[in-house]
Amino acid sequence: MVAAPVSTPAPRGVCRTAGFSMMELMVVLTVMGILLGVAMPNFLRAGKRDTVETAAYDMQRQLSLARQKAISRRAHYRMTIDPSARTFRVERREDGTWVLDPAETFSWCDRVDALLSVGGNGGNLDIEIEPQGTVLATDAPAVIRFANSCGDTATVSFVRTGRLRLLTSSS
């Protein structure tokens, strides 16, 4: 048989209360509010910077993958970029026509703008990769600069030899 716990009365003058007083809660909430108010702008700023970097990383990754495919399949590949629609796609030349490979159109955030210079010509929107992994001479160098309204930038450069570089900067 289990004996019931015996409760002993508190000594005279000692009050048993659990929890926090209203004053303690108010102090903690005030401190938390101040810290949140100071930290929130930094979190928002980091989010805006991340959208620029994400757009650049996605493009760099797809260019690198297209280059690898061009070498391994001994085929011409190209990336077609549409800055006004904020999209790009990778295509493979097959029997004289361009076919999507992969069958997907990629896009970047609408808060990020892109400035394109392919082969020193701002009007060219295609970067062609030859079967040996080099960029077509007329398309080199290809420079895609992503920027947001805060002045953060990320630049993807693709030179004739097939070397890809990504540079980021924050204001």
C-alpha positions as CSV (number, residue, x, y, z in Angstrom):
1,M,0.0,0.0,0.0
2,V,1.3,3.5,-0.9
3,A,1.0,6.2,1.7
4,A,-0.4,9.5,0.6
5,P,2.1,12.4,0.7
6,V,1.8,14.5,3.8
7,S,1.7,18.2,3.2
8,T,3.3,20.3,5.9
9,P,2.1,23.8,6.5
10,A,4.5,26.7,5.7
11,P,6.2,28.3,8.6
12,R,4.6,31.4,9.9
13,G,5.5,34.5,7.9
14,V,6.7,32.6,4.8
15,C,4.4,32.7,1.8
16,R,4.7,30.0,-0.9
17,T,4.0,31.5,-4.3
18,A,5.3,30.2,-7.6
19,G,5.9,32.2,-10.8
20,F,7.1,35.6,-11.6
21,S,5.8,38.9,-10.4
22,M,4.1,41.3,-12.8
23,M,7.1,43.7,-12.6
24,E,9.6,41.0,-13.5
25,L,7.5,40.0,-16.6
26,M,7.3,43.6,-17.7
27,V,11.1,44.1,-17.4
28,V,11.8,40.9,-19.4
29,L,9.2,41.9,-22.1
30,T,10.6,45.4,-22.4
31,V,14.2,44.1,-22.8
32,M,13.1,41.6,-25.4
33,G,11.2,44.3,-27.3
34,I,14.2,46.6,-27.4
35,L,16.5,43.7,-28.6
36,L,14.0,42.8,-31.3
37,G,13.7,46.4,-32.5
38,V,17.4,46.7,-32.9
39,A,17.9,43.3,-34.6
40,M,15.0,43.3,-37.0
41,P,16.4,45.8,-39.5
42,N,19.6,43.7,-39.8
43,F,17.5,40.5,-40.4
44,L,15.5,42.3,-43.2
45,R,18.7,43.7,-44.8
46,A,20.3,40.2,-44.8
47,G,17.2,38.8,-46.5
48,K,17.5,41.4,-49.3
49,R,21.2,40.6,-49.7
50,D,20.5,36.9,-49.9
51,T,18.1,37.3,-52.8
52,V,20.8,38.9,-54.9
53,E,23.3,36.2,-54.0
54,T,20.8,33.4,-54.6
55,A,20.1,34.7,-58.1
56,A,23.8,34.7,-58.9
57,Y,24.5,31.3,-57.4
58,D,21.6,29.8,-59.3
59,M,22.9,31.2,-62.6
60,Q,26.4,30.2,-61.9
61,R,25.3,26.6,-61.0
62,Q,23.3,26.3,-64.2
63,L,26.2,27.7,-66.4
64,S,28.6,25.2,-64.7
65,L,26.2,22.3,-65.3
66,A,25.7,23.3,-68.9
67,R,29.5,23.4,-69.4
68,Q,29.9,20.0,-67.9
69,K,27.1,18.6,-70.1
70,A,28.7,20.2,-73.2
71,I,32.0,18.5,-72.5
72,S,30.6,15.1,-71.6
73,R,28.0,15.0,-74.4
74,R,30.3,16.8,-77.0
75,A,27.4,19.1,-77.8
76,H,26.8,22.8,-78.0
77,Y,24.9,24.3,-75.1
78,R,23.6,27.9,-74.6
79,M,22.0,29.9,-71.8
80,T,19.4,32.3,-73.0
81,I,18.7,35.1,-70.5
82,D,15.6,37.4,-70.5
83,P,16.3,40.2,-68.0
84,S,12.9,41.8,-68.5
85,A,11.1,38.6,-67.5
86,R,13.8,37.7,-65.0
87,T,14.2,34.3,-66.4
88,F,16.9,32.1,-68.1
89,R,17.0,28.7,-69.7
90,V,19.6,26.2,-70.8
91,E,19.4,24.6,-74.2
92,R,21.3,22.0,-76.2
93,R,21.7,22.1,-80.0
94,E,20.3,19.0,-81.5
95,D,20.1,18.5,-85.3
96,G,20.4,22.2,-85.9
97,T,17.6,23.2,-83.4
98,W,17.8,24.2,-79.7
99,V,16.1,22.0,-77.2
100,L,15.6,22.7,-73.5
101,D,18.0,20.7,-71.3
102,P,16.8,20.6,-68.6
103,A,13.2,21.2,-69.6
104,E,12.8,24.0,-67.2
105,T,12.9,27.8,-67.2
106,F,14.6,29.3,-64.2
107,S,13.8,32.7,-62.7
108,W,15.0,35.1,-60.0
109,C,13.3,37.3,-57.5
110,D,11.4,40.4,-58.8
111,R,13.3,42.6,-56.3
112,V,16.5,41.8,-58.1
113,D,17.6,43.4,-61.4
114,A,20.1,42.0,-63.8
115,L,22.5,43.8,-66.2
116,L,23.9,41.7,-69.0
117,S,27.0,42.1,-71.1
118,V,27.8,39.2,-73.4
119,G,30.9,39.6,-75.6
120,G,31.0,43.2,-74.8
121,N,27.6,43.6,-76.4
122,G,24.6,44.6,-74.1
123,G,22.1,43.4,-76.8
124,N,23.3,39.8,-76.9
125,L,21.2,37.6,-74.5
126,D,22.7,34.2,-75.3
127,I,25.9,32.6,-73.9
128,E,27.0,29.6,-76.1
129,I,29.2,26.9,-74.8
130,E,31.2,24.8,-77.2
131,P,31.7,21.0,-76.9
132,Q,35.2,21.5,-75.4
133,G,33.7,23.6,-72.6
134,T,34.8,27.0,-73.9
135,V,32.6,30.0,-74.4
136,L,32.0,30.9,-78.1
137,A,34.5,33.7,-79.0
138,T,31.7,36.2,-79.9
139,D,30.0,35.6,-76.5
140,A,33.1,36.0,-74.3
141,P,33.4,37.4,-71.8
142,A,29.9,37.1,-70.5
143,V,29.1,39.2,-67.4
144,I,25.8,39.1,-65.5
145,R,25.4,41.6,-62.7
146,F,22.6,41.2,-60.2
147,A,21.6,44.2,-58.0
148,N,18.9,45.2,-55.5
149,S,17.6,48.5,-54.4
150,C,19.9,48.5,-51.4
151,G,23.0,48.6,-53.5
152,D,24.0,44.9,-53.0
153,T,25.5,43.3,-56.1
154,A,26.6,39.8,-57.2
155,T,28.4,39.4,-60.5
156,V,28.8,36.2,-62.5
157,S,31.5,36.2,-65.1
158,F,32.1,33.5,-67.7
159,V,35.3,33.9,-69.8
160,R,36.4,32.3,-73.0
161,T,38.3,29.5,-71.4
162,G,35.2,28.4,-69.5
163,R,36.2,29.8,-66.1
164,L,33.3,30.9,-64.0
165,R,33.6,33.5,-61.2
166,L,31.2,34.9,-58.7
167,L,31.8,38.2,-57.0
168,T,29.5,39.7,-54.3
169,S,29.5,43.1,-52.6
170,S,27.3,44.8,-50.1
171,S,26.9,48.5,-49.5
